[in-house]
Amino acid sequence: MKKYLIIVSLFVLMYLINYNEYNITEDSIRFRVIANSNSIEDIYMKEKVVNELSSIVFNKKSSINEAEKNIYENLETIEDKINNLFESHNYNKSFNISYGLNEIPEKIYRGKKYEKGLYKSLVIEIGNGKGDNYFCVLYPSLCLLDYEKNNSKDKYSFKIVEIIKNIF
């Protein structure tokens, strides 16, 4: 009986940790890359931009000030990387980089609705910005690899859950 009580307690604890860990708070920094359109070429280039910038913007930072400093210090590098990427792929679209309060559309994540509004964010809009977007949270470091058109459920794995599953 004691074994089952410990297992149930662990599940409750994991739920509580999980609930708070994935809650996007008001003092978060969001990140969006908006494709020019939903054409194959435009979506491909949006994903290339995200991949190209991942080493710069997806660094874990211990404070919001540290995360903001990282963004400010790298705005020119971000612009250069996008220019080089577009040039190397003969992709003749303009882009706009905006860091500050930007309009973020409504987002539903893990069953919780986040209202549309002005949020601190780094937004890269490619061309007309009429395509699907990439969205994640830079601070706290919570990337959501979740495109607007993708309705699949997010999946997370915890080592303790794997151990418990192996016991049974």
N, CA, C and O of each residue as an XYZ file, in Angstrom:
672
protein
N       0.825     -1.190      0.000
C       0.000      0.000      0.000
C       0.871      1.257      0.000
O       0.567      2.242     -0.674
N       1.957      1.203      0.767
C       2.852      2.340      0.867
C       3.453      2.667     -0.507
O       3.617      3.838     -0.849
N       3.779      1.637     -1.288
C       4.347      1.803     -2.617
C       3.376      2.559     -3.522
O       3.794      3.451     -4.260
N       2.097      2.218     -3.477
C       1.093      2.878     -4.309
C       0.861      4.330     -3.880
O       0.647      5.204     -4.720
N       0.904      4.576     -2.594
C       0.750      5.936     -2.079
C       1.902      6.822     -2.556
O       1.688      7.984     -2.904
N       3.111      6.283     -2.572
C       4.275      7.029     -3.061
C       4.125      7.323     -4.550
O       4.410      8.435     -4.993
N       3.686      6.347     -5.316
C       3.511      6.524     -6.755
C       2.448      7.582     -7.037
O       2.658      8.453     -7.882
N       1.320      7.522     -6.351
C       0.256      8.518     -6.537
C       0.766      9.901     -6.152
O       0.481     10.879     -6.844
N       1.507      9.992     -5.071
C       2.076     11.278     -4.635
C       3.015     11.843     -5.689
O       3.008     13.045     -5.958
N       3.829     10.967     -6.288
C       4.739     11.417     -7.349
C       3.969     11.958     -8.546
O       4.350     12.979     -9.119
N       2.886     11.281     -8.929
C       2.076     11.757    -10.048
C       1.448     13.113     -9.751
O       1.427     13.988    -10.617
N       0.941     13.293     -8.548
C       0.351     14.580     -8.165
C       1.430     15.663     -8.186
O       1.193     16.761     -8.690
N       2.590     15.369     -7.652
C       3.690     16.319     -7.640
C       4.111     16.684     -9.066
O       4.333     17.858     -9.363
N       4.222     15.692     -9.945
C       4.590     15.957    -11.337
C       3.543     16.825    -12.016
O       3.888     17.712    -12.796
N       2.274     16.582    -11.732
C       1.208     17.397    -12.313
C       1.347     18.845    -11.873
O       1.246     19.756    -12.695
N       1.578     19.064    -10.593
C       1.700     20.424    -10.074
C       2.928     21.131    -10.656
O       2.849     22.306    -11.015
N       4.037     20.442    -10.749
C       5.243     21.015    -11.339
C       5.001     21.304    -12.816
O       5.347     22.376    -13.312
N       4.414     20.354    -13.501
C       4.133     20.487    -14.924
C       3.184     21.649    -15.182
O       3.376     22.400    -16.138
N       2.179     21.807    -14.355
C       1.189     22.874    -14.539
C       1.859     24.239    -14.466
O       1.601     25.094    -15.312
N       2.705     24.456    -13.481
C       3.366     25.743    -13.322
C       4.479     25.959    -14.342
O       4.675     27.076    -14.822
N       5.205     24.899    -14.673
C       6.346     25.019    -15.567
C       5.932     25.489    -16.955
O       6.679     26.223    -17.601
N       4.768     25.085    -17.422
C       4.356     25.407    -18.774
C       3.307     26.505    -18.826
O       2.555     26.596    -19.796
N       3.247     27.326    -17.810
C       2.328     28.435    -17.769
C       3.059     29.670    -18.286
O       4.078     30.072    -17.723
N       2.544     30.270    -19.353
C       3.162     31.462    -19.918
C       2.698     32.656    -19.099
O       1.512     32.987    -19.092
N       3.623     33.297    -18.415
C       3.275     34.408    -17.533
C       3.386     35.745    -18.269
O       3.884     35.815    -19.392
N       2.919     36.781    -17.620
C       2.963     38.124    -18.199
C       4.399     38.610    -18.407
O       4.651     39.398    -19.318
N       5.336     38.157    -17.585
C       6.720     38.612    -17.734
C       7.547     37.678    -18.617
O       8.764     37.584    -18.460
N       6.889     36.997    -19.532
C       7.563     36.138    -20.496
C       8.003     36.961    -21.706
O       7.499     38.057    -21.953
N       8.946     36.409    -22.440
C       9.329     36.987    -23.729
C       8.963     35.967    -24.800
O       9.508     34.864    -24.833
N       8.053     36.341    -25.658
C       7.600     35.454    -26.723
C       8.454     35.657    -27.973
O       9.132     36.674    -28.120
N       8.410     34.658    -28.880
C       9.176     34.703    -30.126
C       8.296     34.189    -31.245
O       7.728     33.100    -31.155
N       8.187     34.986    -32.306
C       7.404     34.580    -33.479
C       8.216     34.823    -34.741
O       8.906     35.834    -34.870
N       8.123     33.892    -35.656
C       8.625     34.089    -37.010
C       7.438     33.818    -37.918
O       6.903     32.710    -37.951
N       7.033     34.850    -38.656
C       5.828     34.761    -39.491
C       6.260     34.642    -40.947
O       6.998     35.485    -41.458
N       5.793     33.592    -41.606
C       6.140     33.343    -43.007
C       5.441     34.351    -43.919
O       4.395     34.899    -43.571
N       6.030     34.585    -45.079
C       5.439     35.459    -46.084
C       4.059     34.951    -46.499
O       3.106     35.726    -46.585
N       3.960     33.653    -46.755
C       2.702     33.009    -47.145
C       2.798     31.544    -46.726
O       3.744     31.150    -46.043
N       1.831     30.751    -47.131
C       1.876     29.325    -46.821
C       2.386     28.488    -47.996
O       2.149     27.281    -48.049
N       3.081     29.123    -48.931
C       3.672     28.352    -50.024
C       4.801     27.500    -49.440
O       5.343     27.812    -48.380
N       5.141     26.440    -50.134
C       6.191     25.535    -49.671
C       7.502     26.298    -49.485
O       8.195     26.104    -48.487
N       7.842     27.159    -50.434
C       9.091     27.927    -50.348
C       9.081     28.855    -49.127
O      10.075     28.943    -48.406
N       7.974     29.538    -48.900
C       7.909     30.482    -47.778
C       7.947     29.779    -46.423
O       8.608     30.254    -45.499
N       7.253     28.668    -46.299
C       7.278     27.908    -45.039
C       8.679     27.326    -44.807
O       9.180     27.316    -43.683
N       9.296     26.847    -45.883
C      10.662     26.323    -45.790
C      11.617     27.403    -45.277
O      12.437     27.142    -44.397
N      11.510     28.602    -45.824
C      12.405     29.680    -45.412
C      12.113     30.128    -43.984
O      13.035     30.496    -43.257
N      10.862     30.103    -43.575
C      10.536     30.434    -42.177
C      11.249     29.455    -41.248
O      11.838     29.865    -40.248
N      11.198     28.167    -41.574
C      11.851     27.159    -40.746
C      13.374     27.314    -40.772
O      14.039     27.074    -39.764
N      13.920     27.710    -41.914
C      15.366     27.961    -42.004
C      15.749     29.129    -41.096
O      16.794     29.086    -40.446
N      14.920     30.166    -41.045
C      15.196     31.318    -40.175
C      15.209     30.867    -38.716
O      16.121     31.214    -37.965
N      14.201     30.093    -38.314
C      14.140     29.606    -36.925
C      15.389     28.792    -36.603
O      16.006     28.991    -35.556
N      15.766     27.880    -37.494
C      16.947     27.041    -37.261
C      18.218     27.881    -37.206
O      19.090     27.640    -36.371
N      18.321     28.849    -38.081
C      19.505     29.706    -38.138
C      19.665     30.525    -36.853
O      20.785     30.762    -36.400
N      18.551     30.951    -36.274
C      18.597     31.814    -35.097
C      18.591     31.052    -33.783
O      18.785     31.648    -32.724
N      18.371     29.751    -33.835
C      18.199     28.978    -32.601
C      19.397     29.091    -31.660
O      19.216     29.154    -30.444
N      20.610     29.117    -32.195
C      21.781     29.194    -31.325
C      21.884     30.544    -30.619
O      22.519     30.649    -29.570
N      21.268     31.563    -31.183
C      21.314     32.898    -30.580
C      20.185     33.094    -29.577
O      20.420     33.502    -28.440
N      18.961     32.802    -30.000
C      17.809     33.195    -29.181
C      17.310     32.131    -28.215
O      16.603     32.467    -27.265
N      17.649     30.856    -28.419
C      17.122     29.807    -27.557
C      18.036     29.461    -26.389
O      17.972     28.346    -25.872
N      18.862     30.366    -25.975
C      19.743     30.113    -24.839
C      18.961     30.271    -23.546
O      18.185     31.213    -23.390
N      19.171     29.341    -22.622
C      18.524     29.460    -21.312
C      19.142     30.614    -20.551
O      20.361     30.695    -20.403
N      18.302     31.496    -20.076
C      18.754     32.637    -19.286
C      18.109     32.558    -17.918
O      16.969     32.115    -17.777
N      18.857     32.996    -16.904
C      18.369     32.866    -15.534
C      17.430     33.986    -15.124
O      16.745     33.880    -14.107
N      17.392     35.058    -15.905
C      16.490     36.159    -15.569
C      15.973     36.803    -16.835
O      16.559     36.651    -17.907
N      14.878     37.520    -16.709
C      14.311     38.205    -17.864
C      15.271     39.297    -18.346
O      15.362     39.555    -19.547
N      15.986     39.938    -17.419
C      16.959     40.974    -17.797
C      18.089     40.382    -18.642
O      18.529     40.987    -19.619
N      18.546     39.205    -18.257
C      19.601     38.516    -18.998
C      19.107     38.134    -20.401
O      19.841     38.265    -21.380
N      17.867     37.666    -20.487
C      17.283     37.293    -21.781
C      17.142     38.525    -22.680
O      17.457     38.469    -23.868
N      16.667     39.637    -22.107
C      16.520     40.876    -22.882
C      17.885     41.385    -23.359
O      18.026     41.815    -24.504
N      18.861     41.334    -22.499
C      20.208     41.775    -22.858
C      20.722     40.949    -24.035
O      21.318     41.497    -24.962
N      20.495     39.637    -24.005
C      20.908     38.752    -25.087
C      20.249     39.171    -26.405
O      20.903     39.191    -27.448
N      18.969     39.500    -26.356
C      18.266     39.907    -27.578
C      18.840     41.224    -28.095
O      19.195     41.327    -29.269
N      18.934     42.232    -27.226
C      19.451     43.540    -27.646
C      20.862     43.439    -28.226
O      21.173     44.059    -29.242
N      21.697     42.659    -27.574
C      23.081     42.526    -28.033
C      23.192     41.796    -29.367
O      24.202     41.922    -30.060
N      22.163     41.034    -29.731
C      22.239     40.215    -30.937
C      21.310     40.651    -32.067
O      21.207     39.948    -33.072
N      20.633     41.785    -31.932
C      19.717     42.222    -32.996
C      20.430     42.385    -34.342
O      19.895     41.989    -35.377
N      21.612     42.956    -34.331
C      22.371     43.129    -35.577
C      22.807     41.770    -36.139
O      22.759     41.547    -37.349
N      23.227     40.875    -35.257
C      23.620     39.527    -35.688
C      22.429     38.786    -36.288
O      22.564     38.100    -37.302
N      21.276     38.925    -35.664
C      20.049     38.298    -36.184
C      19.767     38.809    -37.589
O      19.497     38.026    -38.499
N      19.831     40.125    -37.760
C      19.591     40.713    -39.081
C      20.598     40.200    -40.109
O      20.221     39.846    -41.226
N      21.868     40.160    -39.736
C      22.916     39.669    -40.651
C      22.683     38.212    -41.034
O      22.820     37.842    -42.200
N      22.332     37.385    -40.047
C      22.102     35.962    -40.327
C      20.930     35.769    -41.295
O      21.003     34.942    -42.204
N      19.861     36.528    -41.099
C      18.704     36.416    -42.004
C      19.090     36.895    -43.399
O      18.755     36.241    -44.386
N      19.789     38.025    -43.497
C      20.235     38.521    -44.804
C      21.082     37.484    -45.520
O      20.867     37.217    -46.702
N      22.043     36.897    -44.816
C      22.919     35.877    -45.419
C      22.129     34.644    -45.841
O      22.373     34.079    -46.907
N      21.191     34.234    -45.010
C      20.362     33.069    -45.326
C      19.530     33.315    -46.585
O      19.485     32.472    -47.481
N      18.879     34.462    -46.647
C      18.054     34.792    -47.818
C      18.919     34.882    -49.075
O      18.541     34.383    -50.135
N      20.067     35.512    -48.948
C      20.965     35.660    -50.091
C      21.457     34.304    -50.588
O      21.493     34.061    -51.794
N      21.834     33.423    -49.669
C      22.354     32.108    -50.066
C      21.279     31.210    -50.684
O      21.607     30.250    -51.381
N      20.011     31.509    -50.439
C      18.912     30.730    -51.012
C      18.188     31.485    -52.131
O      17.125     31.059    -52.584
N      18.767     32.607    -52.576
C      18.129     33.437    -53.611
C      16.667     33.722    -53.289
O      15.794     33.639    -54.152
N      16.429     34.053    -52.051
C      15.072     34.327    -51.561
C      14.932     35.842    -51.447
O      15.499     36.461    -50.547
N      14.187     36.418    -52.350
C      14.105     37.874    -52.464
C      12.899     38.442    -51.737
O      12.006     39.023    -52.354
N      12.880     38.275    -50.454
C      11.810     38.840    -49.622
C      12.442     39.775    -48.599
O      13.578     39.580    -48.167
N      11.693     40.774    -48.230
C      12.132     41.650    -47.150
C      11.724     41.005    -45.825
O      10.981     40.024    -45.807
N      12.205     41.554    -44.737
C      11.791     41.077    -43.421
C      11.881     42.231    -42.451
O      12.611     43.197    -42.670
N      11.133     42.117    -41.385
C      11.117     43.137    -40.353
C      11.358     42.459    -39.006
O      10.730     41.448    -38.690
N      12.267     43.021    -38.222
C      12.554     42.513    -36.883
C      12.025     43.531    -35.885
O      12.347     44.717    -35.962
N      11.221     43.066    -34.962
C      10.666     43.970    -33.960
C      10.827     43.347    -32.576
O      10.370     42.231    -32.331
N      11.482     44.079    -31.674
C      11.554     43.632    -30.290
C      10.919     44.699    -29.413
O      11.274     45.876    -29.480
N       9.985     44.268    -28.600
C       9.262     45.179    -27.714
C       7.856     44.651    -27.536
O       7.636     43.439    -27.535
N       6.907     45.552    -27.386
C       5.512     45.134    -27.280
C       4.963     44.928    -28.683
O       4.871     45.868    -29.472
N       4.600     43.687    -28.980
C       4.053     43.325    -30.286
C       2.719     42.622    -30.092
O       2.465     42.012    -29.053
N       1.881     42.716    -31.098
C       0.585     42.036    -31.087
C       0.824     40.532    -31.269
O       1.444     40.104    -32.243
N       0.329     39.755    -30.328
C       0.422     38.296    -30.388
C      -1.011     37.761    -30.451
O      -1.846     38.134    -29.626
N      -1.302     36.890    -31.424
C      -2.670     36.361    -31.519
C      -2.994     35.416    -30.364
O      -2.104     34.975    -29.636
N      -4.262     35.119    -30.212
C      -4.701     34.161    -29.191
C      -3.960     32.848    -29.373
O      -3.737     32.399    -30.498
N      -3.586     32.244    -28.271
C      -2.848     30.982    -28.296
C      -3.472     30.037    -27.284
O      -3.734     30.434    -26.149
N      -3.712     28.801    -27.673
C      -4.180     27.790    -26.731
C      -3.047     26.792    -26.564
O      -2.589     26.170    -27.523
N      -2.612     26.659    -25.324
C      -1.500     25.777    -25.039
C      -1.809     24.967    -23.795
O      -2.130     25.520    -22.742
N      -1.708     23.639    -23.927
C      -1.995     22.708    -22.825
C      -3.342     23.003    -22.177
O      -3.488     22.972    -20.956
N      -4.320     23.290    -23.031
C      -5.683     23.497    -22.562
C      -5.950     24.870    -21.976
O      -7.077     25.158    -21.574
N      -4.938     25.722    -21.919
C      -5.126     27.059    -21.378
C      -5.105     28.072    -22.514
O      -4.269     28.006    -23.415
N      -6.043     29.008    -22.453
C      -6.158     30.033    -23.481
C      -5.380     31.282    -23.058
O      -5.583     31.822    -21.970
N      -4.496     31.719    -23.936
C      -3.745     32.951    -23.735
C      -4.334     33.980    -24.688
O      -4.324     33.792    -25.905
N      -4.839     35.049    -24.136
C      -5.556     36.060    -24.910
C      -4.647     36.794    -25.897
O      -3.450     36.965    -25.666
N      -5.250     37.215    -26.990
C      -4.582     38.081    -27.945
C      -4.249     39.382    -27.223
O      -5.027     39.863    -26.399
N      -3.095     39.940    -27.538
C      -2.748     41.205    -26.909
C      -1.339     41.636    -27.216
O      -0.628     40.997    -27.991
N      -0.944     42.731    -26.597
C       0.417     43.242    -26.736
C       1.288     42.579    -25.674
O       1.019     42.682    -24.478
N       2.340     41.895    -26.134
C       3.236     41.199    -25.229
C       4.677     41.498    -25.618
O       4.981     41.752    -26.783
N       5.559     41.464    -24.624
C       6.977     41.608    -24.895
C       7.385     40.433    -25.770
O       7.185     39.272    -25.411
N       7.962     40.752    -26.929
C       8.272     39.682    -27.866
C       9.283     40.122    -28.914
O       9.450     41.308    -29.200
N       9.946     39.122    -29.472
C      10.808     39.289    -30.629
C      10.035     38.696    -31.792
O       9.753     37.498    -31.818
N       9.691     39.550    -32.761
C       8.888     39.109    -33.906
C       9.662     39.375    -35.184
O      10.166     40.474    -35.412
N       9.744     38.346    -36.010
C      10.353     38.479    -37.329
C       9.258     38.190    -38.341
O       8.734     37.078    -38.413
N       8.921     39.207    -39.119
C       7.879     39.078    -40.134
C       8.561     39.066    -41.492
O       9.272     40.003    -41.855
N       8.337     38.000    -42.231
C       8.953     37.844    -43.545
C       7.959     38.260    -44.617
O       6.813     37.810    -44.627
N       8.409     39.124    -45.520
C       7.567     39.577    -46.625
C       6.259     40.170    -46.157
O       6.235     41.096    -45.347
N       5.149     39.617    -46.684
C       3.808     40.103    -46.340
C       3.322     39.610    -44.976
O       2.338     40.127    -44.447
N       3.995     38.628    -44.413
C       3.598     38.102    -43.105
C       2.202     37.517    -43.098
O       1.467     37.676    -42.124
N       1.824     36.836    -44.178
C       0.476     36.261    -44.295
C       0.453     34.753    -44.082
O      -0.602     34.129    -44.190
N       1.608     34.162    -43.778
C       1.688     32.711    -43.622
C       1.606     32.278    -42.176
O       1.466     33.096    -41.267
N       1.695     30.974    -41.984
C       1.703     30.415    -40.636
C       2.939     30.892    -39.900
O       3.931     31.292    -40.508
N       2.860     30.843    -38.584
C       3.985     31.336    -37.806
C       4.547     30.275    -36.886
O       3.877     29.312    -36.515
N       5.803     30.489    -36.533
C       6.470     29.692    -35.517
C       6.329     30.483    -34.227
O       6.491     31.703    -34.224
N       6.027     29.797    -33.133
C       5.829     30.469    -31.856
C       6.539     29.694    -30.763
O       6.452     28.468    -30.703
N       7.240     30.411    -29.902
C       7.787     29.806    -28.702
C       8.012     30.898    -27.674
O       7.815     32.079    -27.959
N       8.418     30.509    -26.500
C       8.689     31.459    -25.421
C      10.179     31.411    -25.130
O      10.725     30.366    -24.776
N      10.832     32.570    -25.287
C      12.277     32.647    -25.053
C      12.608     32.710    -23.575
O      13.601     32.139    -23.123
N      11.754     33.419    -22.813
C      11.956     33.471    -21.376
C      10.602     33.402    -20.692
O       9.719     34.190    -21.032
N      10.397     32.497    -19.746
C      11.324     31.422    -19.417
C      11.510     30.506    -20.621
O      10.649     30.453    -21.500
N      12.593     29.809    -20.664
C      12.966     29.008    -21.815
C      11.957     27.887    -22.053
O      12.121     26.772    -21.556
N      10.929     28.194    -22.806
C       9.853     27.238    -23.057
C       9.484     27.331    -24.525
O       8.566     28.068    -24.885
N      10.169     26.613    -25.360
C       9.867     26.688    -26.782
C       8.681     25.811    -27.124
O       8.599     24.645    -26.740
N       7.778     26.410    -27.851
C       6.580     25.702    -28.302
C       6.714     25.473    -29.798
O       6.519     26.390    -30.595
N       7.046     24.255    -30.169
C       7.203     23.945    -31.589
C       5.828     23.628    -32.141
O       5.505     22.486    -32.466
N       5.042     24.664    -32.234
C       3.623     24.492    -32.402
C       3.126     25.473    -33.451
O       2.891     26.645    -33.156
N       2.970     24.991    -34.666
C       2.456     25.833    -35.732
C       0.947     25.967    -35.598
O       0.273     25.054    -35.122
N       0.422     27.108    -36.020
C      -1.003     27.396    -35.882
C      -1.869     26.340    -36.569
O      -2.943     26.006    -36.068
N      -1.421     25.815    -37.699
C      -2.237     24.840    -38.429
C      -2.148     23.434    -37.849
O      -2.944     22.568    -38.211
N      -1.189     23.195    -36.952
C      -0.972     21.866    -36.400
C      -1.806     21.694    -35.140
O      -1.585     22.402    -34.158
N      -2.746     20.783    -35.148
C      -3.623     20.569    -33.997
C      -3.183     19.410    -33.114
O      -3.929     18.966    -32.242
N      -1.955     18.920    -33.347
C      -1.502     17.784    -32.547
C      -1.249     18.215    -31.114
O      -0.947     19.379    -30.849
N      -1.374     17.272    -30.196
C      -1.135     17.539    -28.771
C       0.361     17.566    -28.508
O       1.114     16.770    -29.070
N       0.788     18.485    -27.650
C       2.185     18.526    -27.238
C       2.455     17.342    -26.327
O       1.606     16.962    -25.521
N       3.646     16.758    -26.457
C       3.999     15.598    -25.645
C       5.284     15.895    -24.904
O       6.232     16.436    -25.474
N       5.312     15.539    -23.633
C       6.491     15.737    -22.804
C       6.798     14.431    -22.099
O       5.904     13.635    -21.814
N       8.048     14.228    -21.828
C       8.473     13.003    -21.183
C       9.229     13.348    -19.908
O      10.063     14.254    -19.891
N       8.930     12.622    -18.851
C       9.631     12.783    -17.590
C      10.312     11.462    -17.268
O       9.718     10.398    -17.440
N      11.540     11.523    -16.809
C      12.300     10.326    -16.483
C      11.588      9.486    -15.433
O      11.567      8.259    -15.532
N      11.001     10.134    -14.426
C      10.308      9.397    -13.357
C       9.118      8.602    -13.915
O       8.845      7.492    -13.459
N       8.414      9.170    -14.900
C       7.276      8.463    -15.511
C       7.776      7.230    -16.240
O       7.161      6.167    -16.155
N       8.889      7.358    -16.957
C       9.459      6.211    -17.659
C       9.866      5.114    -16.681
O       9.653      3.932    -16.949
N      10.451      5.502    -15.550
C      10.854      4.517    -14.536
C       9.639      3.793    -13.976
O       9.651      2.570    -13.835
N       8.588      4.547    -13.655
C       7.371      3.951    -13.106
C       6.724      3.014    -14.121
O       6.260      1.933    -13.757
N       6.691      3.416    -15.387
C       6.127      2.558    -16.438
C       6.913      1.254    -16.535
O       6.326      0.190    -16.729
N       8.241      1.332    -16.400
C       9.064      0.140    -16.461
C       8.831     -0.797    -15.272
O       8.995     -2.011    -15.397
N       8.450     -0.234    -14.121
C       8.148     -1.054    -12.941
C       6.926     -1.918    -13.202
O       6.878     -3.082    -12.805
N       5.932     -1.335    -13.879
C       4.694     -2.077    -14.147
C       4.791     -2.687    -15.494
O       3.861     -3.362    -15.934
